């Protein structure tokens, strides 16, 4: 059985500051968030409340807002911080290596 | 008449027809533009909120000073509209938490406005989330205000919030003893009921307090400032609200077919916080009200032509509502670009 491994998902330039993109990693849709101060985070991309894709959402500081119902999640912990989101998102280790974004999954 | 009960028989049909929590049409809009449009502003929201509060308090003070004279009628009319109509848009925008950047400020204004609208704040937050999930999907959407086949008397009564107050009073009572209504149980998680119980008890205590105040002073004057404006100041909110979805399609997955945008003047856009761009709001609810005119311009070529004015919209809505009383298959069609 294979354990989690690091996947190169693209260049840091693929994600604008204060924004999010969606990538398929090991058959999972993952949201890659870049904050204003150039930190990168990887979360499950589907909102736990209304099935909307967070890759269309709004990144505000260290929170991401669902594009459908405005529920919010902490991008570092995945915790639901504003209703109607109640259940947290799964998070995945994310790092930058030589200008490339890598996600462990 | 169709059964509009949330969670009722039509809910099963909606499920079978894949209309529940479905994917909806979205116009094309480049990500950079979209990101810029979603940015929140404490400054703009503070300006509009302060102006609203100044008009609210100012007209209230004026009404108090001229009480007992004929001047009290226009003064209370203005106060009532600021209390019972303008609060609706503040409730709505702060409910989405898009008005201010600060979540706490959004929540404070949301609760104040919810009280003015006579809406228990927790259940209405969930009701509105469902309205955005399943907009005008019969059996799912708890906020279908203008139901086909309903007597026109309902609309007239709603100008004074009569039906809303009856329904909400029943809900407040049930919630205060720990019970959700049947419809509420369909869209509000059980874990969120403690909040509804608390706020229902607060509302009941507040309105009981105002009633006692009126009895003690032997005058209805306290209620003219707290409570009754929801009734006598509601009419403008209904005029705005009827333009949102009335007469349009049901059970579709394209907001262009069930939601309309109506151009309004600056005064109405201030009172309504740009919710006249209702179609754009439904497609992109993360865009704050102050950015909706820019959003409208960015996607206008992909949406139906907006109505020129409130009157222009009413001219198609009112005859359609009358026809729908006897023929519920009637719906306004939209030409899509």
Interface residues (C-beta under 8 A of the other chain):
Chain A: X16 X18 X19 X49 X50 X51 X56 X57 X58 X60 X65 X67 X68 X69 X70 X72 X82 X83 X84 X86
Chain B: X21 X31 X32 X34 X35 X38 X40 X96 X97 X98 X101 X103 X125 X126 X129 X132 X133 X189 X191 X192 X284 X285 X286
